[in-house]
Amino acid sequence: MEHELWFTALLNKLFGGAVNALLAQLAGIHGLEWLRPTDPGPAHPIPNYLAMEILVILVILVAALILRSRLSVENPGKFQHLMEVMVEFVQSTADEIIGHDGRRYVPLLGTLFLYVAVCNMIGLIPTLQTPTAAIQATLGLAVAAFLYYNYHGFRQHGVFGYAKHLWGPMLLIGIIMFPVEVVGNVGRLLSLSVRLYANMMVGDLLEQVFGGLVPVVVPVFFAALHIFVSLLQAYIFMLLPAIYLSLAVSEEH
């Protein structure tokens, strides 16, 4: 069993009993028996990665409230400048990749970038962990992106239109292309989740190993590398769904 972080212990103390009760109720539904808590004793159903994701959400919400209270046209602060730069960056990415009507997807793309970036870097704080170093967290993000761009594909073309979009322009070739497109579409879940998970997990392991061997200069180097990789992976996790969106809503076949 993994070491329980202080924030995880706090959440389990406050909400563990309610979560276990909810899981027990859901386990009564056919097909969801695996949700039944294995330990009827002390309630510790919330794992570290989920607790860290909740903490990241709280941090982002508090930062958003602070930003909102300090918004100014005449005298914007450094935090407002930083957020404006991020929004402009996401908008330019959406315009370049998706093109027409790309701005409507900026809220989702910007949320993915910001959330993944903070999740990636929160592990730099002592006593906390990187939630994206757990496959469950990255798979959850991948599923959200997968459902989002496919929803807009169906919304743009309709059910049969989207199926035709995947089939391709030629009937005979479509017999081969359609299953390939479907498998490739589902395979994006693996591509999105494993890429982010593997990079962050390996990064954390390298920091622990080399930081323990040379605890003076090496941790600073790996912390800087961690920040760079965190931002890069957040950008990639925003970029790929933007590409998938452009393919899903494109009118060209």
C-alpha positions as a printed NumPy array, in Angstrom:
array([[  0.   ,   0.   ,   0.   ],
       [  1.378,   3.436,  -0.919],
       [  2.272,   5.964,   1.751],
       [ -0.733,   8.179,   2.441],
       [  0.014,  11.868,   2.025],
       [ -1.192,  14.371,   4.615],
       [ -3.795,  15.854,   2.253],
       [ -5.031,  12.379,   1.324],
       [ -5.326,  11.49 ,   5.007],
       [ -7.301,  14.702,   5.596],
       [ -9.755,  13.94 ,   2.777],
       [-10.193,  10.352,   3.937],
       [-10.824,  11.533,   7.483],
       [-13.46 ,  14.028,   6.333],
       [-15.105,  12.141,   3.463],
       [-13.817,   8.531,   3.575],
       [-16.899,   7.145,   5.275],
       [-19.274,   8.832,   2.825],
       [-17.199,   7.676,  -0.165],
       [-17.164,   4.074,   1.104],
       [-20.936,   4.2  ,   1.619],
       [-21.43 ,   5.524,  -1.909],
       [-19.155,   2.839,  -3.373],
       [-21.078,   0.162,  -1.479],
       [-24.361,   1.458,  -2.948],
       [-22.939,   1.542,  -6.469],
       [-21.552,  -1.983,  -6.016],
       [-25.146,  -3.176,  -5.693],
       [-25.682,  -2.389,  -9.391],
       [-25.065,  -5.323, -11.717],
       [-21.67 ,  -5.029, -13.346],
       [-20.287,  -2.615, -10.74 ],
       [-19.581,  -5.195,  -8.013],
       [-15.868,  -4.415,  -8.282],
       [-16.539,  -1.023,  -6.65 ],
       [-17.393,  -2.662,  -3.308],
       [-14.859,  -1.573,  -0.641],
       [-12.512,  -4.428,   0.248],
       [-11.89 ,  -3.112,   3.77 ],
       [-15.045,  -2.508,   5.834],
       [-12.951,  -1.069,   8.659],
       [-11.059,   2.26 ,   8.521],
       [-12.206,   4.319,   5.554],
       [ -9.331,   5.116,   3.183],
       [-10.983,   4.934,  -0.245],
       [ -9.36 ,   8.097,  -1.66 ],
       [ -5.914,   7.401,  -3.193],
       [ -3.05 ,   9.891,  -3.354],
       [ -3.416,  10.68 ,  -7.057],
       [ -7.112,  11.569,  -6.661],
       [ -6.4  ,  13.693,  -3.59 ],
       [ -3.711,  15.566,  -5.527],
       [ -6.129,  16.178,  -8.403],
       [ -8.668,  17.584,  -5.952],
       [ -5.96 ,  19.809,  -4.476],
       [ -5.041,  21.072,  -7.965],
       [ -8.694,  21.92 ,  -8.662],
       [ -8.895,  23.838,  -5.387],
       [ -5.664,  25.713,  -6.175],
       [ -6.935,  26.695,  -9.636],
       [-10.317,  27.809,  -8.243],
       [ -8.671,  29.95 ,  -5.556],
       [ -6.28 ,  31.45 ,  -8.135],
       [ -9.242,  32.213, -10.43 ],
       [-11.092,  33.989,  -7.609],
       [ -7.991,  36.028,  -6.745],
       [ -7.498,  36.919, -10.41 ],
       [-11.138,  37.953, -10.771],
       [-10.949,  40.21 ,  -7.723],
       [ -7.871,  41.971,  -9.112],
       [ -8.819,  42.347, -12.777],
       [ -7.937,  45.783, -14.079],
       [ -7.848,  47.378, -17.511],
       [ -5.734,  50.358, -16.516],
       [ -3.318,  48.68 , -14.108],
       [ -3.137,  44.924, -14.706],
       [ -0.89 ,  42.955, -12.37 ],
       [  1.741,  40.359, -13.229],
       [ -0.664,  37.475, -12.6  ],
       [ -3.227,  38.985, -14.967],
       [ -0.521,  39.515, -17.609],
       [  0.536,  35.878, -17.263],
       [ -3.022,  34.615, -17.68 ],
       [ -3.625,  36.904, -20.659],
       [ -0.502,  35.541, -22.328],
       [ -1.715,  31.978, -21.707],
       [ -5.182,  32.716, -23.13 ],
       [ -3.687,  34.375, -26.228],
       [ -1.38 ,  31.381, -26.667],
       [ -4.289,  28.932, -26.52 ],
       [ -6.343,  31.101, -28.885],
       [ -3.526,  31.263, -31.445],
       [ -3.101,  27.479, -31.204],
       [ -6.828,  26.923, -31.786],
       [ -6.857,  29.375, -34.717],
       [ -3.839,  27.744, -36.334],
       [ -4.892,  24.116, -35.931],
       [ -8.706,  24.159, -35.986],
       [ -9.158,  27.301, -38.045],
       [-12.702,  28.566, -38.533],
       [-14.718,  28.608, -35.313],
       [-11.685,  27.403, -33.358],
       [-12.258,  29.951, -30.595],
       [-15.295,  28.017, -29.326],
       [-12.954,  25.248, -28.16 ],
       [-10.541,  27.536, -26.303],
       [-12.16 ,  26.998, -22.844],
       [-11.609,  23.231, -23.018],
       [ -8.125,  23.463, -24.524],
       [ -7.055,  26.134, -22.046],
       [ -8.441,  24.12 , -19.133],
       [ -6.53 ,  21.04 , -20.262],
       [ -3.285,  22.998, -20.561],
       [ -3.604,  24.741, -17.193],
       [ -4.83 ,  21.701, -15.289],
       [ -2.197,  19.335, -16.682],
       [  0.575,  21.898, -16.142],
       [ -0.34 ,  22.382, -12.477],
       [ -0.785,  18.626, -11.948],
       [  2.641,  18.021, -13.462],
       [  4.407,  20.613, -11.302],
       [  2.671,  20.173,  -7.955],
       [  4.969,  17.237,  -7.209],
       [  7.852,  19.714,  -6.837],
       [  6.323,  20.821,  -3.525],
       [  7.618,  18.71 ,  -0.608],
       [  5.04 ,  16.29 ,   0.911],
       [  3.005,  16.327,  -2.327],
       [  3.01 ,  14.028,  -5.375],
       [  2.527,  14.415,  -9.114],
       [ -0.955,  13.022,  -9.885],
       [ -0.177,  12.657, -13.593],
       [  2.469,  10.066, -12.623],
       [ -0.516,   7.726, -12.073],
       [ -2.11 ,   6.12 , -15.135],
       [ -5.597,   6.46 , -13.602],
       [ -5.302,  10.264, -13.631],
       [ -3.982,  10.551, -17.189],
       [ -6.521,   8.035, -18.478],
       [ -9.326,  10.081, -16.929],
       [ -8.059,  13.186, -18.722],
       [ -7.745,  11.247, -21.982],
       [-11.332,   9.975, -21.69 ],
       [-12.599,  13.531, -21.131],
       [-10.769,  14.787, -24.24 ],
       [-11.92 ,  11.728, -26.241],
       [-15.584,  12.252, -25.368],
       [-15.32 ,  15.987, -26.034],
       [-13.94 ,  15.888, -29.57 ],
       [-16.143,  12.957, -30.614],
       [-19.196,  14.797, -29.246],
       [-18.367,  17.786, -31.417],
       [-17.791,  15.461, -34.367],
       [-21.316,  14.08 , -33.955],
       [-22.636,  17.578, -33.304],
       [-21.058,  18.923, -36.484],
       [-21.96 ,  16.095, -38.865],
       [-24.745,  14.145, -37.168],
       [-24.536,  10.42 , -36.366],
       [-24.557,   9.185, -39.962],
       [-22.508,  12.114, -41.197],
       [-19.776,  11.422, -38.635],
       [-19.809,   7.722, -39.52 ],
       [-19.447,   8.713, -43.173],
       [-16.667,  11.082, -42.134],
       [-14.811,   8.089, -40.681],
       [-15.738,   5.869, -43.644],
       [-14.023,   8.085, -46.189],
       [-15.   ,   9.259, -49.685],
       [-14.962,   5.848, -51.424],
       [-17.395,   3.043, -50.605],
       [-15.104,   0.08 , -51.227],
       [-12.064,   1.557, -49.505],
       [-14.301,   2.54 , -46.599],
       [-14.891,  -1.137, -45.794],
       [-11.229,  -1.275, -44.827],
       [-10.79 ,   2.299, -43.628],
       [-13.766,   2.464, -41.254],
       [-12.566,  -0.19 , -38.776],
       [ -9.036,   1.224, -39.032],
       [-10.35 ,   4.72 , -38.243],
       [-12.428,   3.425, -35.319],
       [ -9.477,   1.521, -33.835],
       [ -7.202,   4.506, -34.394],
       [ -9.75 ,   6.793, -32.771],
       [ -9.976,   4.607, -29.668],
       [ -6.188,   4.201, -29.7  ],
       [ -5.847,   7.919, -29.058],
       [ -6.927,   7.199, -25.485],
       [ -3.788,   5.11 , -25.066],
       [ -1.622,   7.649, -26.847],
       [ -2.785,  10.563, -24.7  ],
       [ -2.742,   8.786, -21.362],
       [  0.436,   6.693, -21.604],
       [  2.596,   9.492, -23.044],
       [  1.835,  11.852, -20.172],
       [  1.946,   9.127, -17.511],
       [  5.27 ,   7.686, -18.683],
       [  7.003,  11.058, -18.911],
       [  5.926,  12.211, -15.468],
       [  6.522,   8.85 , -13.779],
       [ 10.049,   8.562, -15.204],
       [ 10.761,  12.178, -14.301],
       [  9.743,  11.586, -10.686],
       [ 11.862,   8.421, -10.48 ],
       [ 14.925,  10.187, -11.863],
       [ 14.521,  13.022,  -9.378],
       [ 14.266,  10.595,  -6.472],
       [ 17.222,   8.446,  -7.534],
       [ 19.72 ,  11.123,  -8.565],
       [ 18.527,  13.598,  -5.944],
       [ 19.223,  10.994,  -3.276],
       [ 22.705,  10.268,  -4.645],
       [ 23.81 ,  13.904,  -5.009],
       [ 21.535,  16.037,  -2.794],
       [ 23.192,  19.411,  -3.481],
       [ 23.189,  20.591,  -7.121],
       [ 21.406,  17.734,  -8.893],
       [ 17.94 ,  18.388,  -7.337],
       [ 17.998,  21.957,  -8.687],
       [ 18.852,  20.705, -12.184],
       [ 16.124,  18.068, -12.107],
       [ 13.599,  20.566, -10.716],
       [ 14.295,  22.855, -13.688],
       [ 14.024,  19.87 , -16.043],
       [ 10.778,  18.834, -14.342],
       [  9.264,  22.284, -14.954],
       [ 10.316,  22.206, -18.622],
       [  8.926,  18.701, -19.181],
       [  5.746,  19.598, -17.277],
       [  5.004,  22.583, -19.522],
       [  5.967,  20.645, -22.652],
       [  3.69 ,  17.729, -21.787],
       [  0.856,  20.116, -20.908],
       [  1.257,  21.742, -24.329],
       [  1.238,  18.345, -26.058],
       [ -1.861,  17.322, -24.104],
       [ -3.566,  20.471, -25.383],
       [ -2.172,  20.184, -28.919],
       [ -3.279,  16.622, -29.644],
       [ -6.962,  17.164, -28.691],
       [ -6.882,  20.325, -30.826],
       [ -5.702,  18.219, -33.779],
       [ -8.338,  15.58 , -33.06 ],
       [-10.984,  18.318, -32.901],
       [ -9.885,  19.72 , -36.256],
       [-10.198,  16.252, -37.807],
       [-13.565,  15.58 , -36.153],
       [-15.281,  18.829, -37.205],
       [-13.624,  19.234, -40.595],
       [-16.012,  19.358, -43.536],
       [-13.445,  17.84 , -45.873],
       [-13.452,  14.09 , -46.497]])
